[in-house]
């Protein structure tokens, strides 16, 4: 049975920074207005909400996470978050 997840303050802080960045590509696997709603929520998130947030994080990693074909600081932060969200979706131990 899937255990719902609540974003940490640090995760929300990163996500709010990502939301401030210009979107360079079309939404892919997420609806931005829904992602904003999920991030602003203080509730627990189910699989679909986590999946949309993860897809958004992946998009921002692709758009802004590299300099000279090497991951930058944002790239490492977003990669860590989308890996964690993947583990949550796969119901691996994430606590």
C-alpha positions in Angstrom: 0.0 0.0 0.0 1.4 3.4 -1.0 2.3 5.7 1.9 1.5 9.3 1.1 4.4 11.8 1.3 4.6 15.3 2.6 7.3 17.6 1.1 10.0 18.9 3.5 10.6 22.6 3.9 14.0 22.2 2.1 12.2 20.5 -0.8 9.6 23.2 -1.0 12.3 25.8 -1.0 14.0 24.2 -4.0 10.7 23.8 -5.8 9.8 27.5 -5.2 13.2 28.5 -6.7 12.5 26.3 -9.7 9.0 27.9 -10.1 10.7 31.4 -10.4 12.7 30.2 -13.4 11.5 30.8 -16.9 10.0 27.7 -18.6 12.1 26.9 -21.7 10.1 23.9 -22.8 6.4 22.9 -22.9 4.9 21.0 -19.9 5.9 17.3 -20.3 4.2 14.9 -17.9 2.9 17.6 -15.6 0.5 20.5 -15.4 2.3 23.5 -14.0 -0.7 25.0 -12.3 -1.3 21.6 -10.6 2.3 21.4 -9.5 2.1 24.9 -8.0 -1.0 23.8 -6.1 0.7 20.6 -4.8 3.8 22.5 -3.7 1.7 25.1 -1.8 -0.3 22.4 -0.2 0.6 21.4 3.3 -1.1 18.0 2.9 0.3 14.6 2.0 0.8 13.9 -1.6 -0.3 10.7 -3.5 1.4 9.0 -6.4 0.0 11.2 -9.1 0.9 14.5 -7.4 4.5 13.2 -6.7 4.8 12.0 -10.3 3.9 15.4 -11.6 6.3 17.2 -9.2 9.0 14.7 -10.2 8.4 15.4 -13.9 8.6 19.1 -13.3 11.9 18.7 -11.4 13.3 16.6 -14.3 12.3 19.3 -16.8 14.0 22.1 -14.8 17.1 19.9 -14.4 17.3 19.5 -18.2 16.7 23.2 -18.7 19.0 24.7 -16.0 21.0 21.8 -14.4 24.1 21.9 -16.6 27.0 24.2 -17.6 29.4 23.1 -20.3 27.8 19.6 -20.3 28.6 19.2 -16.6 26.0 19.2 -13.7 26.0 22.5 -11.8 24.8 23.0 -8.2 21.2 23.2 -9.3 21.7 20.0 -11.4 22.9 18.1 -8.3 20.0 19.4 -6.2 17.3 18.6 -8.7 18.9 15.2 -9.4 18.8 14.4 -5.7 15.2 15.4 -5.4 13.9 13.5 -8.5 15.8 10.4 -7.3 14.1 10.7 -3.9 10.7 11.2 -5.5 11.3 8.2 -7.7 12.2 6.0 -4.7 8.9 7.2 -3.0 6.9 6.3 -6.1 8.6 2.9 -6.2 7.8 2.6 -2.5 11.4 2.1 -1.5 12.5 3.0 2.0 12.9 6.8 2.0 12.9 7.7 5.7 
